């Protein structure tokens, strides 16, 4: 028995606890009362026992231990490494380091497709930019201003960090404004340099876009803004975005952030980016397909390849990077980045653009990767000169020469690397030995030394030099120089690395970023496709297509933790953890009319047998369910219950011009709880995925349009509308619509539930009471507007409601109601409180 009054150390307490367990017969044989008694004894012992052996610390020492110490913004290895790489000139170094130690200014972007765009811009200009200038004068006159290089002045910069924004009392209202607008999808808080890569994709209204490493989703949201901004009024965009991430938890974050867009043109997938499926149809299947307009394989007009990286470009906001950074971090990401980017090129259409980007300053992750992409792809791709695009953006050209550091040793060529490190330090990390990297080029057969200048032009315009050639292994290419004094050399088969873009922190007081824009000229041939995913070091004895079995990079603890957060540890190690049957890798012999290989695909042993015959694309639940191989994720099933669809169409009066055939999907096999709507382009991708045996692992698709309810009000339709999909469906609805005056509409938003007799407009109350129970739409009607004009007006404000037994209940989330009250009725102090569900809408979940 433990004596509760006897002083005892924590170590003795644990031992005594173990003895107590054994005395009463082990862990699991102890009764509930005994367990409770023992737990109470331990708690009493811990609370009342003194702590000998632990002398009380002096007051000064206790205060010192409890006080918070600011992070140390110093790392000698970091400074030595980047000084040696010469990413900035020696005379700029102090300014460069000084900016790195300053807090990163907060930035955000306004959603160009949001319906209150004008109101938000006006509020920024008038309510905040002017009124707060006096209160926060210490931050300068333009404490908030638009980023001049971002189109349409939709991106804004603050003269204080996110931490200062949270802590400054004078900015509390502005901080609340940013949080609310971000929650409803009107703005996205995003680092300024992170907004740059999507702008170079040249997105068009009909583009199919792939975001290979999309989480947390700010760039994906930016791409969705672009395609919705370019759509025709009243119609869905023809474009689509597939946003992919390797880790399931990061996919959840991606879904959460993109859900604010309420788009039918998005597919979220969960794949290893370097093995993203191409979904190529078998040759005999594609030749007999009746509809030649449907895609025969998965390929994209634009690919965003924002790869996992060491992330030292974010050091201004990630202060822990000062402590964790070491020179091997970039080396450990290099091969993964090459493999992901090569897969992106393979999935890119001829004539399409791929943007490769990192938030790293390390040339091993940047120029070395691009040089390897150009070498592997040969004449199939070129590095674009985009110096005339976004002219206000200050950028610097890519480096032409760099070194590799390994365990404190510097190497200029792979031949210099010690034999025991050649399996870790790859040839692709070095500047090519077949290109001129020694600081000179040949001009009219005369060596012309290229020197770095201290001056930088805003755009670094590039002009082609005549009669200047560089030996690139049998391919003669012209070298580009710049109109400014800053010059660099040629590398690669088509374009110089100076066409890459480096954004450095002290040029525009932001973060660091690297961007390269690649244009695909022709399909990759068989040898280039086989090279996707293989390494080149001479100790390699095996080669695979798409998987790294022969190369096991050395991963340090900090990088392993960072890569685990990105979900890419198994990618680097070459493990393919897709939850399917035993895999085999084969080169797809499906070729284009130019007889070039166009895909590498991974097949399961039974995928070949699951492909349907020509014209036999079954969306049926049973057939899909037996083919579905992805454990832990619900299948995507085409919803084809004709009786339910006819009931929905009849109940809401949906016009035939609003296509529902093949456009409704669900994630449950029986009694679909939620029904999602997809665009025509997404439908074609899903049909292709069915034909190839569900090779795409889909985490989320479409926008929620209908949801099953459990109300017992006698509603004749089992499904209600979702507010997320209302904007798509409302122009085509002819039933279940009520038109409310501004007073009653405002009252609904404020109170959420109102009795029919309490409406200001008696006629509206009578119309509501005479309506059959169930879901309906209430529209704001001002003055004597014509009903037809209100329905077709894009600016029309409508909400989803439920007509209960005696009340009208709003089915809109509190943040969305707050937005409508603020921008339509001028309510700035509307507080959202926890609301209890009304008995009239039992089983309904508002705002889902």
N, C-alpha and C positions, 0 to 999 in steps of 0.2 A: 504494500500500500504506500502511496506517495504522501509524504507529510507536507501539507500545503504551507506550513509556517516555516519550513526549513529553507534557508537560502540555497539556491541551486542555480547553476549556470545553464545557459541554453543548450550546451552540448549534453549535460546530464539530463536535461528535460527530454531531449529526443531519445536518448538511450532508455530512460524510464518509460517513455511512451511505447517503445518497441517491446520492452519487457511486459508491460501491461497487456499488450495485444496477445503475446504468447501465453500469459497466465490464464486468459479466459478462452483459450482455444483457437487462436488465429484470427485473421482479418475478417473473413466472411461468415464465421460461425457466431460472432458476437451479436446479441440481440439489440433491438433498437434502443431499449432503455439503457442498456449497458453502454452503447456508443454515446448516447446523450450525456450520461453521467461522466464518462471519461472526458468528453469534449469540455463539459463544464468545469471539471477539475483542472484541466490544462489552462483554460481561460482564466480561472481564478488564480492559479499559480502565477501566470504571466502578469496579471494585474497587480497582485499584492506582494509578490516577492521582491525583496531588494536586490540590487545588482552589485554584489561585491566584485572585486577584481576590476571594476570599471570606475576609476576615480573620476569625479566630475571635472570637466574641462574648465579652464578659466573662462570668464565671461568674454574677454576679448577674443579668445580662440574660437568660442562658439559663434560669435558674431561674424568672425572672419570666414568660418566654414559655411555659414548660411547665406552669406552675401554672394550675389551673382557676379561673375566675372565676364566681361565681354570677350568674344572669341579673338584669338590671336591671328591677325591677318598677315601672317608671314610664312613663307615656305622657301627656304634657300634653294632647294632642288628645283622648284618651279621656276624661279628667276634664272638660275643657271641654264636650265634646259631651253627656255624660250629666248634667252639672249644668244645662245649658240645657234638656234634655228633662225635667228634674225627675222622674226615675224614683224618687227618694227625696227626702225633705225635707232642707232645708239643715242642720238640726240633727243629722240622721242621717249626713251625708256622711262624716265622719271614721270612724265605726264601720263604715260600708259599705266604704270603701277599706281599712280595717285588716283586715277579714276577707278581702277579695280577695287580699291579699298573704300570707295564711296558707295553709299546705298544706291541700289538701282531704282531709277524713277518708275513709278507705276504707270502703266499704259492700258488702254482698253479700246475696243473696236465696236462701232455701232452696226447692228444688223441691217444691211441695206434693204432687205425685203420685209422688215417689220412694218406693221400698218401705222404706227405712230412715229415714223421716222422724223417727220417735220417737227412734231412736238418735242421730241427728245433733243434734237439739235437746237431748237429755240431755247429749251430749258438750260442747256449747257451754256449757250451764249449769254443769256440774260440773267437767269436766276443764280447761276453759280459763278461764271467767269467774271461778272461785274460785281456782284454783291459780296463775294468773298475776297476780292482783291485787297480790301482794307483790313480785313480780319487776319489775313495770313501774308502780310506785306513782307515778312522776313524771308519768304520763299521767292521773292522777285515779283516783278510786274506781271509777267505771263506765267503765273503759277499753273495754269491749265491752257493748253493750246493744241491745235490739230497738228498731226504729223504731215508735213508738207509733201512728202513723197508718196503718201497713201492716196489712191484715187478717191475723189469725191469728198475729201476731208472727213472721212468716216472713222479715222483712227486718231485718238487723242493721247496726249502725254501730260503727266503731272510733274511738278517740280519737287515731289516728295515721294518717298518709298511707300510700299504697302503697309509697313509697320508704322510709319509716321501717320499715315492716313487713319489707321485704327486708333492711335493714341492721342491725336490732336483733337481737343474738344471742339474747336471752331469748325472742324471738318466733319463733325458727327453726322449732320444732315446729308452731306455729300456722300459720305460712306454708306449710309442707309440707302440712298438713291442708287448707288452702284450695285449694292447687294440685291436690291429688289429687281432692278432692270436685268441683272444677270440671271436671276431665278426664272423670270418669264421669257428669257431668250432675246431680249431687245439689245443687249450688249454682251460682249465676251471680254473678260479680263484676261489679257494675253500679253506676253513680252513683245516689244516692238519688233525685234529682229525675227521672232518666230512668225510674224505675219508676212515676211518677205517671200519664202519659197512658193506658196500657192500663186502669187502674182505673176510668176514667170512660167506658169503652165499654159498660158494662153487658152484658157477654158472657153469652149464654144457651147452654144445651146444644145447641141446633140452629142456631146462628148460622153464617152464611158471613161470614168476616172477611177483609178486604184490608189488608195492611200495604204501603203504596205505596212507601216508601223504607226498606227493611227492614234493610239491612246496617249494622252487623256482625251483628245478630240477637238482641240481648239482649231487646228488646221482643217480637220474634216468639216467642222461647222462653217469655216470660212469658205470652203469649196461648195458647200450646200447653199450658202448665201449667193455665190456667184451664179449657180445654175438656176436658182429661183428668181434672181434679179433679171435674168435674160429671157425668162419665159414670156409667152404671149398671154395677155390678160384673160383670166377665166379658164386657162388650160394648164395642165400639168407640164412641167419641163420634160423634154425628150431625153435629157441627159440623166445619168445616174452616177452614184458614188458607191464604191465598195470600200468600206473601211475595215482593215484587218489588224489584228494584234494577236500575238502568240499566247499570252497569258490570259486565262479566263477571268481573273479578278480585274485585270486592266480592261478587258472587254466590257465588264459591268460598268466601269467608270466611263468608258467611251459611250455606251448606250445611254447612261444617265445624262451626259453632257449634250449629246445630239438629240435627245428626246425633246428638248426645248424648241427644236425647229419644226416639229410635227410634219415630217416630210414622207411622202410615199416613194421617194426616189433613192432610198438608202438601204444598203445591205451591210450588216456588221458580221464579219467572219472571224473565226478563231483558228488560225493556221500559223505554222512555222513559215515566216515570210520567205525564206530561201527555198522552200519547197511548196510554194503556193500553187495549187492545181491549175492546169490549163484547160481541163474539161474538154479535151479533143474527142470528137466523135470518131468512131471507126470509119475507115475509108468507104467500105461498102454501105454503111448506114448513111453517110453524108451524100453519096451519089444517088440514093433512092429517095431522099427526103423530098416531099412534095413542095414544101415552102423553102425556096432557095434564099429568101430574104432573112430567114432566121439564122442566128449565129451558129457556126459549126464548131467553134472553139472559143474559149474565153480570152479575149485580147482587148487592149485599152488604147484610147486615143491619148490619154495623159496618165502618167504614173508619178506619184509623189513618193520619193524614197528618202524619208527622213529617218535615217537609221539609228539604232542604239549606239551610243558613243560614251566616251569618258566624261563629257559634259563640263569641261573646265571653262567653257565660254559662259557658263551661268554662275561663275564664282562670285559675282557681285551680290547675288541673292542667296546663294548656297554657301554660306560661310564655312560650313563643315568641310568643303572642298579644300580649303587651305591646309587642313590637318591631314586629309586622306590622300592628297594628290601624290603620285609618284610617276616616274618617267616610263614605267612599263605599262601603264593603263592603256595608252593608245595602241601599243603593239598587240595587246590581247584582244582588241576589238577589230583589228584590221581585216582578218580573213572573213569574219562574219559579215562585215560591211561589204566586202567584195562580192560574196556569194548572194547577199540580198539584192544588191544593185544589178548583178548579172541576171538574176531571176526577173527583175523588173524590166530589163531590156528585152528578155525573151518574151515577156507578156505584152510588150509595147507594139502597137501597130506600126507598119511602115509609114513614115511621115509624121509620127507622133513625137511628143516631147516627154522626157523624163527629167525631173529635177532631183538631183542628189544633194542632200544637205545634212549637216551636223551642227550641234552647238558646241563644237570643240575647236580649239586653236591648233591642234596637233597636225602637222603635215602628214604623218603616218596614217591618220584617219581621213585625210582630206585629199591633197594632191596625189599622194601615193595610190590611193584607191582609184581615183579618176584615171590616172595613168595606166593602171592595170586594166580598167574597163576598156580603155581605148585599145590597148594591146590585144586583149582577148577578142574584142569585137571586130578588129581589123577595119575594113572599109564599110562595115555595116552601120556604123554610127559616126557622128561628128560632134565635136564640142562647139556649141553655139556662142557667138559673140552677141551678148544682149546688152551691150553698153549703152544703147540708145533707149532702152526700156527703163522706166522709172528714173528719169534723168535727175531728180532731186535726191535720190538715195546716194549717199556717199559710200562708195565701195572701193576696195583695192584689188589689184590683180592677184592671182594665185602665185605661189612661190614656184620657182623653177629649179631650185636646188635645196636639199635638206640632208640631214644626217639621221642615223638611227642610234639610239642610246639603249644599251642593254646592261643592266647591273653596274651602272657607272662608267661603262666603256662606250666610246663613240666609234661608230663604224660608218665609213663613206661608201663602201661597196660590200656586196654579200661575200665576195672572196676573202675579205679581211676578217670575217666572223670566225671565231674559234670553232673547231669541229664539233664540240659537244653542244654548241648553241645553234647550229644550223637548222635543227628541226624546230626551233622556236622563232628565230629571226629569218623571215622569208625573203627571197629575192624581190618579190613585188613591193616590199617596203622601201626599196631604194630607188633613187632616180635611175632610169634606164641607162645601161652602159652603152647602148646603141644610139643614144641621143646626146646632143651637146648640152651638158649640164655644168660645164666647167667655167661658166661665166663669159663665154664668147660664142659667136656664131660666125658663119662664113658668108661674107658679102663680097660678091664679084671675085671669088677665090682668094679673098684677103681676110685674115682673122680680124674681126672687129670686136673689141672688148665692150661688154655691156655693163654699165655701172648703175648702181642704184642712186637715185637722187633723193634729196630731202623734201622736195616739193611733191604735192599730190593734187591732181586736178579733181574736180568734183565727179566727173564721169569716167575718167581714164579711157577716153576714146581710143579705139584701136584702128590703126591704118595698116594696110597691107604694103609690104615692101617688095618691090619688084626685084627679080633676079636673086632672091635670098632663099637658099635651100638648106635643109638639114637632113642629114643621113638618119633615116628611121628604119634601118633594117631592110633596105631595098625599096622603100617607098619615099619618094621625094615630095616634100611638102614645103610650102612657104611659111616663113616665120613672120609673126605679127609683132610689131612694136607699137608704142603708144605715143600719142601726141604730146604727153607730158614727158618729163625727164626720167620718169620711173620706167625702167625697161626690164624685160625678162625674156627667157629663151623658149624655144619650141620643144614640144614633146608630144608623143602620140602620133597616130597615123594620119589624122586629119587636121587637128587644131592644137594650138599651143595651150599650155596650162595657164597662161596669163589670162585666158578667157574665163577662168574660174573667178569667183568673187569672194573676197574676204571682207567681212564687216568687223571692224575693231572698235572696242568700247570708247576710246577717247575721240573718235571722229564725230559722233553724234550723241555722245553721252548715253550709250545703251549697253547691250550685251555684245558678245562675240558670236559670229556665225560664219559658216562656210556654205557656199552654194555653187553648184555646177549644173548647167543646162545641156542636156544631151539630146540630139536629134537622130532618129533612126532613119537610115537611108535605104536599107534593104534587109530582108530576113537573115537571121543568123544561119550559117551553114552547119552541117553535121559536126564538123570538128569543133566549131565554136560552142555548140550546144553541149557536146561531150565535156568541154572544158569548164562548164558551169559547175562550180563547187569543188574543183580539184586544186591542189596546191602544186607548187613547182619545185620544191626543194629536192635535191638529188638523193636524199636518203629515203624518199618515198618509194614504196614497192608496189602499192596497190592504188588503183584509181576507181572511183565510183562516180555515178551521175547523180548529182544533187546531195549526196551525203558525204560527210568528212570522216571516213573510217581510218584514214592513214595519218591524220594530223591531230595530235592531242596538245593543244597549246597550254603553256604554263600560266595558270590563273592565280593571281594574288588574292588575299582575303578581301581587301577593300573592293577590288573589281568584281569578285565573285558575288559580294553582297549587292553591288550596284546592278550587276547583270541579272541577279535573281529578282530584283525589283522590276526590271524590264521583262522578265520571263524569258531570257535568252541563254541561260546557262547550258541547257541541253542543245541549243542551236550550235554553240561554239564547239561543244564536245562531239557534235555530230550525231547525237541521239535523236531518233525520230519517235516521239512518244504519242503519235496519233492513235487513238483508241480503236483500231481496226484490226482485221486479221493479219496474218503474216504477210509482209509486203514484199514485192519485188519491183525493181526499177528497170524500166525498159525505154528505149528510145522510140518515140512515136514516129512511125514511118509515114504518117500523114504529111504530105508535102504540098506546097503551093504550086501554081502553074509554072513557076520558075524552077521547079524541082529542087527547092531548098527546104531543109528541115525547118518546121515551124513550131515544134513543141517538144518538151520533155514531160512525160506524165508518169505518175505513180499509180499503180493498179493494185487492187487486192486480188486474191486468187479467184474470187467469185464475182468481181465487178464485170468482167467480160460477159459472163452468162446472164447478168441482170439487165443488160442493155435491151431496151425494147426494140421491136421491129419497126420498120419505117411506117410512120403514120399512126403508130400504136402508143401514143404518149398518154399513159394512164395517170390521172391525178388521184385515183381512188385511195381511200384510207388504207385498206388492207394491203394493196400492192406496195405502197410506199413504206408501210410499217415493216414489212418483211425485208425491204432493201436497206432500211436505215441502219447505219453502222456506228453512229457517233453516240457513245454512252455519255450520259449526264446532261445532254441537251435535247430538248423536245424537237421532234421533226417538224418541218414546215410542210403543211398539207393544204392543197387547194380545197377550198370549201365549195362543195358542189351539191349541197342539199337543196334541191329545187323547191321543195315545199317551203322551207324556211326563207329562202331568197324571195320567192313570190309573195310570201306573207309580209316581209319587210318592205318590198317595193310597193305593195298595195297599201300598207298602213301609212307610210310616209309620202306616198304619191311621187315616187322617184321616176323621172322621165327616162325614156328608152335611150336618149342620147348620152346618158351617163352610163358608161359601160361597166357592168358587173361581171360579165362572163370571163372567167379566168383571172379576175383581178382581186378576188377575195381569198385570203389564206388564214389558217388558224394553226395553233401549236398543240392542240389537244385532239385525240382520236375520237372521243365520245363526248356528245353534248358540249360542243365548243363554247367556252365561256367568253372568249374574246375573238372578234373577227377583224382582221387587218386588211387595209386596202393598199394595193401596190400599183405602180405605174406600168405602162406597157413595156418599157425597157426592162424593168425588174422582172416582169412576167416571163419574158423571153429567156432571161438568165436562169430563172427557176426551172423552166421547162427543159433547158439544156442540162441542168444539173440532174433532173430526173432521168434523162436519156443516158447519162454517163454513170449512173449508179450512185448518186448522192456523194460526189467527190468533195463538194464544198460543205464545210462545217459552218452552218449559219447560226449565229447567236441571236440576231434580231433582224427583222425585215418589216418594212411598210409602216403605215400610221394606223393607229387603232380607230376603227370606224364605228363598230357596233359592240355592245357588251350585254351579255345575258343578265337579266334582273330576276329578283326573287320576290317582287312585290305581289301582294294578294289583293290589289285594288280592282281586279277584273280586267286587266289590260289584255287585248286580243293579240298583241305581238310580244313574243318572248324576249325581244332585244330592244335596248334603248340606244340612243345616239351617244357618241363620245364627243366631248368638246374639242378634242384634238383634231378630229376629222371633219368637224362641222364646216369649216371654210371651203372644203372641197365639195361637199355634198349639197350645201344649202342652195346654191344657184339652180339646182335641178330638182328641188323639192316643191311639191304643190299642195301638200296636206300637212296638217298638224302645225300650222304657223299662226301665231298671234302677234298683233302689232300693238305695242304699248307706247304711251306717251312718255316724254322724258321724265316726268315726275314719278310715274309708276315703275318705269325701268330702273330709275335710281333707287327707288324704295326696295325693289327686288334685290339689287346688288348689295344694299346695306343690310337688309334684314334676313335675306336668304329664304325665309319661309313667310308667306303672307296668306291670310284668309281671303277668300274671294270677296267678302263683303267689305274688306278694308282698303280696297284699291280706290284711288282718287277718282279715276274714270270709271263710272258705274257700268258703262257699256263694255269696257274691257273685262270687268269682273263678271258680267253676265256671259260674255263669250268664253271666258275661262271655265266657268261652271258648267256651261252647256257642252263643252268638249268632252269626248270620251276619255276615261282614265288612261294614263300612260305618258310616254315621253312626248314632248313637243318642243318647238323652237319659239322663243319670244324675241321679236325684232324691235329695235328702237326706231320709232317713226316720228319725224319732226314735221310740224305744220301740216300741209295738205299734200304730202308726197304721194305719188302714184305707187300702188302696190307693186306693179311689175318693175318699175324703175328702181324701187328699193331692193328688190330681189337680185337684180343684175348689177347693182352698183358695188364695185370692189370695196368701197369704204363703209359699206353697211355693217352695223354692229348687231350681232345676234348672239344669244346664249341658249344653252340647252337647259330645259326645265322638265319637271315632272308634275303632271296634273294628278294630285292625290284626291282623297275623298272630299276634302273641303278646303284644301290649300294648294297654292302654287309654290313649288320648291325649286330652287336654283341648283343645278348640277355643274357648278363651275368652282374650281379651286380658289381658296382665299387670295393667293397672289394674283391670279388672273382677274378676279373681281376688283382687287385694289387697283390694278392697272387701268381698268375701264373707268372706275370712279375718278381716278386722278386725271387722266388725259381727256375724258369726255365731260366730266362734271366738275373738275377743279378741286376735288377733295385731296388734300395733301396730308392730312393727319388721320387717315382711315387705318384703324388698328385691327389686325386679324387676331381673333381670339379662338381658343379651342371651342368647337361647336359640337353639341350632342346630336346624334342622328335623329331626325324626325320620324315619328311612327308612321307617317304617311309614305315615307320612302324607305321603309324597312328593306334591307338587302341591297340598297343602292349605295355606291361609293362615289362621292363627288370628286370630280377632277381627275379621275383615273385615265 
